[in-house]
Amino acid sequence: MPRHHCPRRGCKALLPYHLFACKRDWFALSVPVREAIRATSGLHVMEKDRRDAIEAAREEWKMLDE
């Protein structure tokens, strides 16, 4: 089964592709951002809505890390 690393900077968790982030980092995100990630999960990563959802997650994680 293909795997990828959690997208949160510094996280080394290895995940199956159907999961966006590890459990700890997923639940660190706000509900609206998690819903945006879920709503765009079927889109290609280059589509604007998907990129926007991923960027919102990165911004929230960045704020948490400050």
HTML snippet that shows the backbone in 3Dmol.js (N, CA, C, O; Angstrom):
<script src="https://3Dmol.org/build/3Dmol-min.js"></script>
<div id="view" style="width:600px;height:400px;position:relative"></div>
<script>
const pdb = `
ATOM      1  N   MET A   1       0.850  -1.188   0.000  1.00  0.00           N
ATOM      2  CA  MET A   1       0.000   0.000   0.000  1.00  0.00           C
ATOM      3  C   MET A   1       0.893   1.248   0.000  1.00  0.00           C
ATOM      4  O   MET A   1       1.803   1.354   0.822  1.00  0.00           O
ATOM      5  N   PRO A   2       0.639   2.194  -0.917  1.00  0.00           N
ATOM      6  CA  PRO A   2       1.432   3.426  -0.960  1.00  0.00           C
ATOM      7  C   PRO A   2       1.280   4.221   0.331  1.00  0.00           C
ATOM      8  O   PRO A   2       0.228   4.216   0.969  1.00  0.00           O
ATOM      9  N   ARG A   3       2.354   4.899   0.693  1.00  0.00           N
ATOM     10  CA  ARG A   3       2.356   5.687   1.917  1.00  0.00           C
ATOM     11  C   ARG A   3       2.967   7.066   1.657  1.00  0.00           C
ATOM     12  O   ARG A   3       3.639   7.291   0.651  1.00  0.00           O
ATOM     13  N   HIS A   4       2.718   7.966   2.580  1.00  0.00           N
ATOM     14  CA  HIS A   4       3.306   9.311   2.507  1.00  0.00           C
ATOM     15  C   HIS A   4       3.538   9.807   3.933  1.00  0.00           C
ATOM     16  O   HIS A   4       2.998   9.253   4.890  1.00  0.00           O
ATOM     17  N   HIS A   5       4.338  10.847   4.059  1.00  0.00           N
ATOM     18  CA  HIS A   5       4.595  11.428   5.374  1.00  0.00           C
ATOM     19  C   HIS A   5       3.524  12.462   5.700  1.00  0.00           C
ATOM     20  O   HIS A   5       2.982  13.111   4.806  1.00  0.00           O
ATOM     21  N   CYS A   6       3.228  12.607   6.966  1.00  0.00           N
ATOM     22  CA  CYS A   6       2.315  13.652   7.434  1.00  0.00           C
ATOM     23  C   CYS A   6       2.835  14.996   6.912  1.00  0.00           C
ATOM     24  O   CYS A   6       4.037  15.255   6.972  1.00  0.00           O
ATOM     25  N   PRO A   7       1.944  15.852   6.402  1.00  0.00           N
ATOM     26  CA  PRO A   7       2.395  17.115   5.820  1.00  0.00           C
ATOM     27  C   PRO A   7       2.806  18.196   6.825  1.00  0.00           C
ATOM     28  O   PRO A   7       3.328  19.236   6.423  1.00  0.00           O
ATOM     29  N   ARG A   8       2.582  17.972   8.113  1.00  0.00           N
ATOM     30  CA  ARG A   8       2.986  18.989   9.087  1.00  0.00           C
ATOM     31  C   ARG A   8       4.495  19.016   9.204  1.00  0.00           C
ATOM     32  O   ARG A   8       5.140  17.981   9.366  1.00  0.00           O
ATOM     33  N   ARG A   9       5.043  20.203   9.122  1.00  0.00           N
ATOM     34  CA  ARG A   9       6.498  20.385   9.194  1.00  0.00           C
ATOM     35  C   ARG A   9       7.041  19.733  10.462  1.00  0.00           C
ATOM     36  O   ARG A   9       6.555  19.985  11.565  1.00  0.00           O
ATOM     37  N   GLY A  10       8.048  18.899  10.285  1.00  0.00           N
ATOM     38  CA  GLY A  10       8.702  18.250  11.411  1.00  0.00           C
ATOM     39  C   GLY A  10       8.096  16.916  11.821  1.00  0.00           C
ATOM     40  O   GLY A  10       8.705  16.181  12.598  1.00  0.00           O
ATOM     41  N   CYS A  11       6.917  16.590  11.320  1.00  0.00           N
ATOM     42  CA  CYS A  11       6.298  15.317  11.672  1.00  0.00           C
ATOM     43  C   CYS A  11       6.849  14.229  10.756  1.00  0.00           C
ATOM     44  O   CYS A  11       6.896  14.401   9.538  1.00  0.00           O
ATOM     45  N   LYS A  12       7.256  13.133  11.333  1.00  0.00           N
ATOM     46  CA  LYS A  12       7.841  12.028  10.570  1.00  0.00           C
ATOM     47  C   LYS A  12       6.888  10.852  10.399  1.00  0.00           C
ATOM     48  O   LYS A  12       7.287   9.805   9.888  1.00  0.00           O
ATOM     49  N   ALA A  13       5.627  11.009  10.822  1.00  0.00           N
ATOM     50  CA  ALA A  13       4.674   9.903  10.742  1.00  0.00           C
ATOM     51  C   ALA A  13       4.470   9.474   9.288  1.00  0.00           C
ATOM     52  O   ALA A  13       4.299  10.309   8.400  1.00  0.00           O
ATOM     53  N   LEU A  14       4.491   8.178   9.066  1.00  0.00           N
ATOM     54  CA  LEU A  14       4.255   7.600   7.752  1.00  0.00           C
ATOM     55  C   LEU A  14       2.823   7.083   7.712  1.00  0.00           C
ATOM     56  O   LEU A  14       2.414   6.300   8.569  1.00  0.00           O
ATOM     57  N   LEU A  15       2.064   7.525   6.712  1.00  0.00           N
ATOM     58  CA  LEU A  15       0.625   7.262   6.667  1.00  0.00           C
ATOM     59  C   LEU A  15       0.206   6.613   5.358  1.00  0.00           C
ATOM     60  O   LEU A  15       0.860   6.801   4.333  1.00  0.00           O
ATOM     61  N   PRO A  16      -0.896   5.839   5.388  1.00  0.00           N
ATOM     62  CA  PRO A  16      -1.478   5.384   4.125  1.00  0.00           C
ATOM     63  C   PRO A  16      -2.033   6.610   3.383  1.00  0.00           C
ATOM     64  O   PRO A  16      -2.405   7.605   4.006  1.00  0.00           O
ATOM     65  N   TYR A  17      -2.084   6.527   2.063  1.00  0.00           N
ATOM     66  CA  TYR A  17      -2.491   7.685   1.264  1.00  0.00           C
ATOM     67  C   TYR A  17      -3.903   8.187   1.543  1.00  0.00           C
ATOM     68  O   TYR A  17      -4.197   9.354   1.282  1.00  0.00           O
ATOM     69  N   HIS A  18      -4.773   7.345   2.060  1.00  0.00           N
ATOM     70  CA  HIS A  18      -6.145   7.821   2.298  1.00  0.00           C
ATOM     71  C   HIS A  18      -6.241   8.746   3.513  1.00  0.00           C
ATOM     72  O   HIS A  18      -7.282   9.368   3.726  1.00  0.00           O
ATOM     73  N   LEU A  19      -5.185   8.849   4.307  1.00  0.00           N
ATOM     74  CA  LEU A  19      -5.159   9.772   5.443  1.00  0.00           C
ATOM     75  C   LEU A  19      -4.349  11.007   5.074  1.00  0.00           C
ATOM     76  O   LEU A  19      -3.259  10.891   4.515  1.00  0.00           O
ATOM     77  N   PHE A  20      -4.875  12.182   5.381  1.00  0.00           N
ATOM     78  CA  PHE A  20      -4.169  13.423   5.069  1.00  0.00           C
ATOM     79  C   PHE A  20      -3.017  13.671   6.037  1.00  0.00           C
ATOM     80  O   PHE A  20      -1.916  14.030   5.618  1.00  0.00           O
ATOM     81  N   ALA A  21      -3.266  13.481   7.322  1.00  0.00           N
ATOM     82  CA  ALA A  21      -2.266  13.782   8.359  1.00  0.00           C
ATOM     83  C   ALA A  21      -2.389  12.747   9.469  1.00  0.00           C
ATOM     84  O   ALA A  21      -3.376  12.016   9.551  1.00  0.00           O
ATOM     85  N   CYS A  22      -1.369  12.698  10.320  1.00  0.00           N
ATOM     86  CA  CYS A  22      -1.434  11.789  11.464  1.00  0.00           C
ATOM     87  C   CYS A  22      -2.537  12.263  12.416  1.00  0.00           C
ATOM     88  O   CYS A  22      -2.974  13.412  12.345  1.00  0.00           O
ATOM     89  N   LYS A  23      -2.971  11.392  13.284  1.00  0.00           N
ATOM     90  CA  LYS A  23      -4.097  11.684  14.177  1.00  0.00           C
ATOM     91  C   LYS A  23      -3.845  12.946  15.009  1.00  0.00           C
ATOM     92  O   LYS A  23      -4.721  13.805  15.115  1.00  0.00           O
ATOM     93  N   ARG A  24      -2.665  13.056  15.592  1.00  0.00           N
ATOM     94  CA  ARG A  24      -2.345  14.219  16.434  1.00  0.00           C
ATOM     95  C   ARG A  24      -2.449  15.516  15.635  1.00  0.00           C
ATOM     96  O   ARG A  24      -3.050  16.485  16.099  1.00  0.00           O
ATOM     97  N   ASP A  25      -1.870  15.538  14.442  1.00  0.00           N
ATOM     98  CA  ASP A  25      -1.862  16.760  13.647  1.00  0.00           C
ATOM     99  C   ASP A  25      -3.221  17.032  12.999  1.00  0.00           C
ATOM    100  O   ASP A  25      -3.600  18.190  12.824  1.00  0.00           O
ATOM    101  N   TRP A  26      -3.951  15.981  12.644  1.00  0.00           N
ATOM    102  CA  TRP A  26      -5.295  16.146  12.091  1.00  0.00           C
ATOM    103  C   TRP A  26      -6.202  16.843  13.097  1.00  0.00           C
ATOM    104  O   TRP A  26      -6.898  17.797  12.748  1.00  0.00           O
ATOM    105  N   PHE A  27      -6.200  16.375  14.337  1.00  0.00           N
ATOM    106  CA  PHE A  27      -7.100  16.953  15.336  1.00  0.00           C
ATOM    107  C   PHE A  27      -6.588  18.271  15.906  1.00  0.00           C
ATOM    108  O   PHE A  27      -7.289  18.923  16.680  1.00  0.00           O
ATOM    109  N   ALA A  28      -5.378  18.669  15.535  1.00  0.00           N
ATOM    110  CA  ALA A  28      -4.886  19.997  15.891  1.00  0.00           C
ATOM    111  C   ALA A  28      -5.514  21.060  14.983  1.00  0.00           C
ATOM    112  O   ALA A  28      -5.526  22.244  15.320  1.00  0.00           O
ATOM    113  N   LEU A  29      -6.030  20.632  13.843  1.00  0.00           N
ATOM    114  CA  LEU A  29      -6.673  21.556  12.905  1.00  0.00           C
ATOM    115  C   LEU A  29      -8.098  21.874  13.349  1.00  0.00           C
ATOM    116  O   LEU A  29      -8.755  21.064  14.003  1.00  0.00           O
ATOM    117  N   SER A  30      -8.560  23.061  12.982  1.00  0.00           N
ATOM    118  CA  SER A  30      -9.939  23.445  13.294  1.00  0.00           C
ATOM    119  C   SER A  30     -10.908  22.609  12.462  1.00  0.00           C
ATOM    120  O   SER A  30     -10.540  22.071  11.418  1.00  0.00           O
ATOM    121  N   VAL A  31     -12.125  22.509  12.926  1.00  0.00           N
ATOM    122  CA  VAL A  31     -13.151  21.754  12.206  1.00  0.00           C
ATOM    123  C   VAL A  31     -13.349  22.299  10.784  1.00  0.00           C
ATOM    124  O   VAL A  31     -13.429  21.497   9.854  1.00  0.00           O
ATOM    125  N   PRO A  32     -13.431  23.616  10.570  1.00  0.00           N
ATOM    126  CA  PRO A  32     -13.614  24.095   9.191  1.00  0.00           C
ATOM    127  C   PRO A  32     -12.479  23.676   8.245  1.00  0.00           C
ATOM    128  O   PRO A  32     -12.728  23.365   7.080  1.00  0.00           O
ATOM    129  N   VAL A  33     -11.260  23.667   8.735  1.00  0.00           N
ATOM    130  CA  VAL A  33     -10.141  23.258   7.877  1.00  0.00           C
ATOM    131  C   VAL A  33     -10.207  21.760   7.606  1.00  0.00           C
ATOM    132  O   VAL A  33      -9.973  21.324   6.479  1.00  0.00           O
ATOM    133  N   ARG A  34     -10.521  20.976   8.623  1.00  0.00           N
ATOM    134  CA  ARG A  34     -10.665  19.528   8.394  1.00  0.00           C
ATOM    135  C   ARG A  34     -11.778  19.251   7.388  1.00  0.00           C
ATOM    136  O   ARG A  34     -11.635  18.379   6.531  1.00  0.00           O
ATOM    137  N   GLU A  35     -12.887  19.988   7.487  1.00  0.00           N
ATOM    138  CA  GLU A  35     -13.988  19.806   6.538  1.00  0.00           C
ATOM    139  C   GLU A  35     -13.575  20.199   5.119  1.00  0.00           C
ATOM    140  O   GLU A  35     -13.981  19.550   4.155  1.00  0.00           O
ATOM    141  N   ALA A  36     -12.775  21.252   4.986  1.00  0.00           N
ATOM    142  CA  ALA A  36     -12.295  21.656   3.664  1.00  0.00           C
ATOM    143  C   ALA A  36     -11.375  20.591   3.075  1.00  0.00           C
ATOM    144  O   ALA A  36     -11.435  20.311   1.878  1.00  0.00           O
ATOM    145  N   ILE A  37     -10.536  20.003   3.902  1.00  0.00           N
ATOM    146  CA  ILE A  37      -9.651  18.926   3.442  1.00  0.00           C
ATOM    147  C   ILE A  37     -10.505  17.741   2.983  1.00  0.00           C
ATOM    148  O   ILE A  37     -10.277  17.187   1.908  1.00  0.00           O
ATOM    149  N   ARG A  38     -11.469  17.364   3.788  1.00  0.00           N
ATOM    150  CA  ARG A  38     -12.349  16.238   3.412  1.00  0.00           C
ATOM    151  C   ARG A  38     -13.110  16.533   2.124  1.00  0.00           C
ATOM    152  O   ARG A  38     -13.208  15.675   1.247  1.00  0.00           O
ATOM    153  N   ALA A  39     -13.647  17.740   2.008  1.00  0.00           N
ATOM    154  CA  ALA A  39     -14.462  18.103   0.846  1.00  0.00           C
ATOM    155  C   ALA A  39     -13.659  18.103  -0.453  1.00  0.00           C
ATOM    156  O   ALA A  39     -14.224  17.917  -1.530  1.00  0.00           O
ATOM    157  N   THR A  40     -12.364  18.306  -0.360  1.00  0.00           N
ATOM    158  CA  THR A  40     -11.523  18.372  -1.557  1.00  0.00           C
ATOM    159  C   THR A  40     -10.655  17.127  -1.732  1.00  0.00           C
ATOM    160  O   THR A  40      -9.763  17.110  -2.580  1.00  0.00           O
ATOM    161  N   SER A  41     -10.905  16.111  -0.955  1.00  0.00           N
ATOM    162  CA  SER A  41     -10.033  14.925  -0.979  1.00  0.00           C
ATOM    163  C   SER A  41     -10.010  14.223  -2.328  1.00  0.00           C
ATOM    164  O   SER A  41      -9.031  13.549  -2.649  1.00  0.00           O
ATOM    165  N   GLY A  42     -11.048  14.360  -3.114  1.00  0.00           N
ATOM    166  CA  GLY A  42     -11.079  13.708  -4.418  1.00  0.00           C
ATOM    167  C   GLY A  42     -10.461  14.534  -5.535  1.00  0.00           C
ATOM    168  O   GLY A  42     -10.355  14.070  -6.670  1.00  0.00           O
ATOM    169  N   LEU A  43     -10.055  15.751  -5.216  1.00  0.00           N
ATOM    170  CA  LEU A  43      -9.479  16.632  -6.231  1.00  0.00           C
ATOM    171  C   LEU A  43      -7.982  16.407  -6.356  1.00  0.00           C
ATOM    172  O   LEU A  43      -7.320  15.981  -5.409  1.00  0.00           O
ATOM    173  N   HIS A  44      -7.461  16.700  -7.538  1.00  0.00           N
ATOM    174  CA  HIS A  44      -6.018  16.649  -7.753  1.00  0.00           C
ATOM    175  C   HIS A  44      -5.363  17.766  -6.941  1.00  0.00           C
ATOM    176  O   HIS A  44      -5.945  18.837  -6.768  1.00  0.00           O
ATOM    177  N   VAL A  45      -4.179  17.518  -6.455  1.00  0.00           N
ATOM    178  CA  VAL A  45      -3.486  18.473  -5.589  1.00  0.00           C
ATOM    179  C   VAL A  45      -3.246  19.818  -6.279  1.00  0.00           C
ATOM    180  O   VAL A  45      -3.026  20.819  -5.598  1.00  0.00           O
ATOM    181  N   MET A  46      -3.283  19.863  -7.591  1.00  0.00           N
ATOM    182  CA  MET A  46      -3.055  21.113  -8.305  1.00  0.00           C
ATOM    183  C   MET A  46      -4.326  21.952  -8.481  1.00  0.00           C
ATOM    184  O   MET A  46      -4.250  23.095  -8.933  1.00  0.00           O
ATOM    185  N   GLU A  47      -5.484  21.400  -8.132  1.00  0.00           N
ATOM    186  CA  GLU A  47      -6.713  22.182  -8.257  1.00  0.00           C
ATOM    187  C   GLU A  47      -6.788  23.213  -7.140  1.00  0.00           C
ATOM    188  O   GLU A  47      -6.401  22.942  -6.003  1.00  0.00           O
ATOM    189  N   LYS A  48      -7.291  24.400  -7.475  1.00  0.00           N
ATOM    190  CA  LYS A  48      -7.265  25.533  -6.547  1.00  0.00           C
ATOM    191  C   LYS A  48      -7.927  25.238  -5.206  1.00  0.00           C
ATOM    192  O   LYS A  48      -7.357  25.566  -4.165  1.00  0.00           O
ATOM    193  N   ASP A  49      -9.098  24.637  -5.197  1.00  0.00           N
ATOM    194  CA  ASP A  49      -9.779  24.366  -3.928  1.00  0.00           C
ATOM    195  C   ASP A  49      -8.952  23.448  -3.038  1.00  0.00           C
ATOM    196  O   ASP A  49      -8.893  23.638  -1.823  1.00  0.00           O
ATOM    197  N   ARG A  50      -8.313  22.451  -3.646  1.00  0.00           N
ATOM    198  CA  ARG A  50      -7.479  21.522  -2.871  1.00  0.00           C
ATOM    199  C   ARG A  50      -6.244  22.250  -2.342  1.00  0.00           C
ATOM    200  O   ARG A  50      -5.884  22.093  -1.176  1.00  0.00           O
ATOM    201  N   ARG A  51      -5.602  23.037  -3.184  1.00  0.00           N
ATOM    202  CA  ARG A  51      -4.420  23.797  -2.744  1.00  0.00           C
ATOM    203  C   ARG A  51      -4.785  24.745  -1.609  1.00  0.00           C
ATOM    204  O   ARG A  51      -4.036  24.875  -0.640  1.00  0.00           O
ATOM    205  N   ASP A  52      -5.934  25.407  -1.726  1.00  0.00           N
ATOM    206  CA  ASP A  52      -6.372  26.338  -0.679  1.00  0.00           C
ATOM    207  C   ASP A  52      -6.605  25.613   0.647  1.00  0.00           C
ATOM    208  O   ASP A  52      -6.240  26.127   1.705  1.00  0.00           O
ATOM    209  N   ALA A  53      -7.203  24.436   0.599  1.00  0.00           N
ATOM    210  CA  ALA A  53      -7.459  23.675   1.821  1.00  0.00           C
ATOM    211  C   ALA A  53      -6.146  23.242   2.472  1.00  0.00           C
ATOM    212  O   ALA A  53      -5.997  23.330   3.690  1.00  0.00           O
ATOM    213  N   ILE A  54      -5.210  22.782   1.674  1.00  0.00           N
ATOM    214  CA  ILE A  54      -3.909  22.366   2.208  1.00  0.00           C
ATOM    215  C   ILE A  54      -3.165  23.558   2.786  1.00  0.00           C
ATOM    216  O   ILE A  54      -2.547  23.451   3.845  1.00  0.00           O
ATOM    217  N   GLU A  55      -3.218  24.684   2.107  1.00  0.00           N
ATOM    218  CA  GLU A  55      -2.546  25.885   2.609  1.00  0.00           C
ATOM    219  C   GLU A  55      -3.174  26.349   3.928  1.00  0.00           C
ATOM    220  O   GLU A  55      -2.457  26.799   4.821  1.00  0.00           O
ATOM    221  N   ALA A  56      -4.481  26.248   4.060  1.00  0.00           N
ATOM    222  CA  ALA A  56      -5.144  26.615   5.322  1.00  0.00           C
ATOM    223  C   ALA A  56      -4.647  25.720   6.459  1.00  0.00           C
ATOM    224  O   ALA A  56      -4.432  26.193   7.575  1.00  0.00           O
ATOM    225  N   ALA A  57      -4.467  24.444   6.179  1.00  0.00           N
ATOM    226  CA  ALA A  57      -3.939  23.529   7.200  1.00  0.00           C
ATOM    227  C   ALA A  57      -2.525  23.939   7.583  1.00  0.00           C
ATOM    228  O   ALA A  57      -2.197  23.999   8.768  1.00  0.00           O
ATOM    229  N   ARG A  58      -1.694  24.220   6.604  1.00  0.00           N
ATOM    230  CA  ARG A  58      -0.304  24.626   6.899  1.00  0.00           C
ATOM    231  C   ARG A  58      -0.260  25.910   7.721  1.00  0.00           C
ATOM    232  O   ARG A  58       0.552  26.043   8.637  1.00  0.00           O
ATOM    233  N   GLU A  59      -1.136  26.849   7.387  1.00  0.00           N
ATOM    234  CA  GLU A  59      -1.181  28.114   8.139  1.00  0.00           C
ATOM    235  C   GLU A  59      -1.591  27.875   9.597  1.00  0.00           C
ATOM    236  O   GLU A  59      -1.008  28.461  10.508  1.00  0.00           O
ATOM    237  N   GLU A  60      -2.581  27.027   9.815  1.00  0.00           N
ATOM    238  CA  GLU A  60      -2.994  26.734  11.202  1.00  0.00           C
ATOM    239  C   GLU A  60      -1.874  26.055  11.972  1.00  0.00           C
ATOM    240  O   GLU A  60      -1.612  26.404  13.123  1.00  0.00           O
ATOM    241  N   TRP A  61      -1.212  25.087  11.349  1.00  0.00           N
ATOM    242  CA  TRP A  61      -0.107  24.416  12.033  1.00  0.00           C
ATOM    243  C   TRP A  61       1.010  25.402  12.340  1.00  0.00           C
ATOM    244  O   TRP A  61       1.621  25.345  13.407  1.00  0.00           O
ATOM    245  N   LYS A  62       1.273  26.304  11.405  1.00  0.00           N
ATOM    246  CA  LYS A  62       2.315  27.315  11.606  1.00  0.00           C
ATOM    247  C   LYS A  62       1.993  28.198  12.817  1.00  0.00           C
ATOM    248  O   LYS A  62       2.874  28.507  13.620  1.00  0.00           O
ATOM    249  N   MET A  63       0.729  28.599  12.941  1.00  0.00           N
ATOM    250  CA  MET A  63       0.314  29.418  14.077  1.00  0.00           C
ATOM    251  C   MET A  63       0.455  28.645  15.387  1.00  0.00           C
ATOM    252  O   MET A  63       0.850  29.217  16.403  1.00  0.00           O
ATOM    253  N   LEU A  64       0.139  27.362  15.371  1.00  0.00           N
ATOM    254  CA  LEU A  64       0.269  26.530  16.574  1.00  0.00           C
ATOM    255  C   LEU A  64       1.721  26.357  16.996  1.00  0.00           C
ATOM    256  O   LEU A  64       2.021  26.212  18.181  1.00  0.00           O
ATOM    257  N   ASP A  65       2.618  26.372  16.018  1.00  0.00           N
ATOM    258  CA  ASP A  65       4.047  26.153  16.293  1.00  0.00           C
ATOM    259  C   ASP A  65       4.752  27.406  16.771  1.00  0.00           C
ATOM    260  O   ASP A  65       5.883  27.329  17.251  1.00  0.00           O
ATOM    261  N   GLU A  66       4.117  28.552  16.651  1.00  0.00           N
ATOM    262  CA  GLU A  66       4.767  29.819  17.062  1.00  0.00           C
ATOM    263  C   GLU A  66       4.773  29.982  18.557  1.00  0.00           C
ATOM    264  O   GLU A  66       5.276  30.983  19.067  1.00  0.00           O
TER     265      GLU A  66
END
`;
const viewer = $3Dmol.createViewer("view");
viewer.addModel(pdb, "pdb");
viewer.setStyle({}, {cartoon: {color: "spectrum"}});
viewer.zoomTo();
viewer.render();
</script>
